[in-house]
Amino acid sequence: MVEAVLQIESSRMENLIYTWVQIVHNFGAVAVIGSPAAALSLSRQNQIVRYKLVWLMLLGWLAQGASGIGFALTSYTMKGALLEVTGIALGALILKVGCTFIGTVLTGFYLATRLRWSAAREHRMWQLMLLMTVSAITAAAFLRWYL
Ligand code: HEM
C-alpha cells in the first residue's frame, strides 16, 4: 500500500519535472525561431533591435541545449535509464543537437566579433539561423512520433 502511494507520488513528480523542462524548451523554440524571422523581416533597418535579437537568439539556443540535457537527466534520474532513441528519432535528435551546437557557437562568435561583420555577411548569418531553426522544429515532430 505504502509502496503504491510512493510510486504514484514519484510519477506525479516525474510529470511535473518533464512539464517544466518542456516549458523551457517550448519558449526556447519560440526565441530561436522568432529572432531570425524578426531580424530578417521587421528590423532590417534597425541595428539596435537586431542586436537585441541576437541576444534573444543566444538565450534561446542555450535554453534548448540546457532543456535538452534536462530531458535526458530527468529520464536518467527518474526512470534509471536514458530514453531509447533509435532510427529516424535518432537522426532527428542528432540534427537538433547539431543545430543547437552550431547556433550557440555561431551566435557567440557573432557577438564577440560583430563590429567586423559586413551587412551582407550578417544577413547570411540570420538566414542560416532561420534555416537551422526550421530544420530543428521539423526534426522535433519526427523525434516526437518516432520515439
Ligand atoms: C540540444 C538540442 C535538443 C535536444 C537534446 C532536444 C531534445 C528534445 C526531447 C528529448 C524532446 C521530447 C521528445 C518527446 O518525448 O516527445 C523534445 C521536444 C521538442 N523539441 Fe527539442 N531538443 C533540442 C533542440 C530543439 C530545438 C533547437 C528546437 C526548436 C527550434 C526544439 C523543439 C522542440 C519541440 C517543439 C518539442 C516538442 C515536440 C512535441 O512534443 O510535439 N528542440 N526535444
Residues whose N, C-alpha, C, O or C-beta is under 5 A from the ligand:
A	BS01	HEM	A29 V32 Q64 G65 G68 I69 F71 K96 V97 T100 T133 A136 I137 A140 L143 R144
